[in-house]
Amino acid sequence: MTNAELLDLIAYQDWARERILPALEPLTTEEWQRPLGGSFASLHATVLHILGAQEIWGARLRGGQKGFPAAAELPDLAAMGSRWQAATAGLRDWVAAQPEGAAGRVIAYTRQDQAVETPVAAVMLQLSHHTAYHLGQVVHMLRQLGRTPADTGYISYQRQRAAAG
């Protein structure tokens, strides 16, 4: 996997975030926090999880450790959207600063008190798949609320990119 391909995976996450946030903006506080079922109880908790994973992996890529943010840190969509944007910008900046071949590099970190090593390519694929998986849950939750979700599929991102030239 090339650095350009790594950056494309991050660009997809940016694109998907920028499509889903407007679909979330009209929600009331009650809808944003309403238990709807799924991996995480509410839309707030699900989006917080997506953001937290990006922050955790970004810290690991830079040789650090970080935990998930507390719900109280990011109670509303505006705060969460800004921080989510910063998290993906941090990932993009990290890849852009790496020499070609970064995907093959192995990073070491601690997970649940265990030493772990993972290739950068696997980290970036995990992040992309993780984001897409949980955005699918966000789409489902929006439908449960009678809202119209945005299309956040990777193939839609690729088609839009190709059409834009």
C-alpha positions, 0 to 999 in steps of 0.5 A, a space after each residue: 500500500 502506498 502513502 497515496 493509498 493511505 491518504 485516500 483512506 483518510 480522505 474517505 473518512 473526511 468525506 464520510 464525516 462531512 456527509 454524516 454531520 449535516 444529517 445529525 445537525 437537525 437532531 434534538 438533544 433528546 434524539 442525539 442521546 436517545 437509547 436506540 440499541 446497537 453496539 453503542 446505545 445512542 447516536 452520541 455514543 456511537 459517534 463518540 466511539 468513532 472519534 475516540 478510535 481515530 484519536 487512539 490510533 493517531 496517538 499510537 502512530 505517533 508513539 503515544 497512548 490515549 484513551 477514549 474521550 469521556 461523553 461529558 467532554 463532547 456533549 454536543 455535535 459541534 464540539 464532536 465535529 470539530 474534534 473529529 475533524 482534528 483527529 482525521 487531520 492529525 492522521 493525514 498530517 502523520 502520513 504526509 510526513 512519512 517517507 514512502 513505504 510507511 504502510 509497511 512500517 510496524 508500530 508498537 503499542 500497548 493494548 489492555 496491558 499487552 504489548 502489540 505490534 501492527 503494520 501501519 497498513 493494517 492500522 489504516 485499513 482498520 480505521 477505515 473499516 471501523 469508521 464505515 461499520 459504525 457509520 452504518 450503525 449511525 445511518 440505521 439509527 437515523 432511520 429509526 428516528 425517521 430521519 434521512 441519512 447520508 450515503 457514506 459508502 466507500 464506493 460512493 466516495 470513489 464514484 464522486 471522486 471519479 466524477 469530479 475528475 
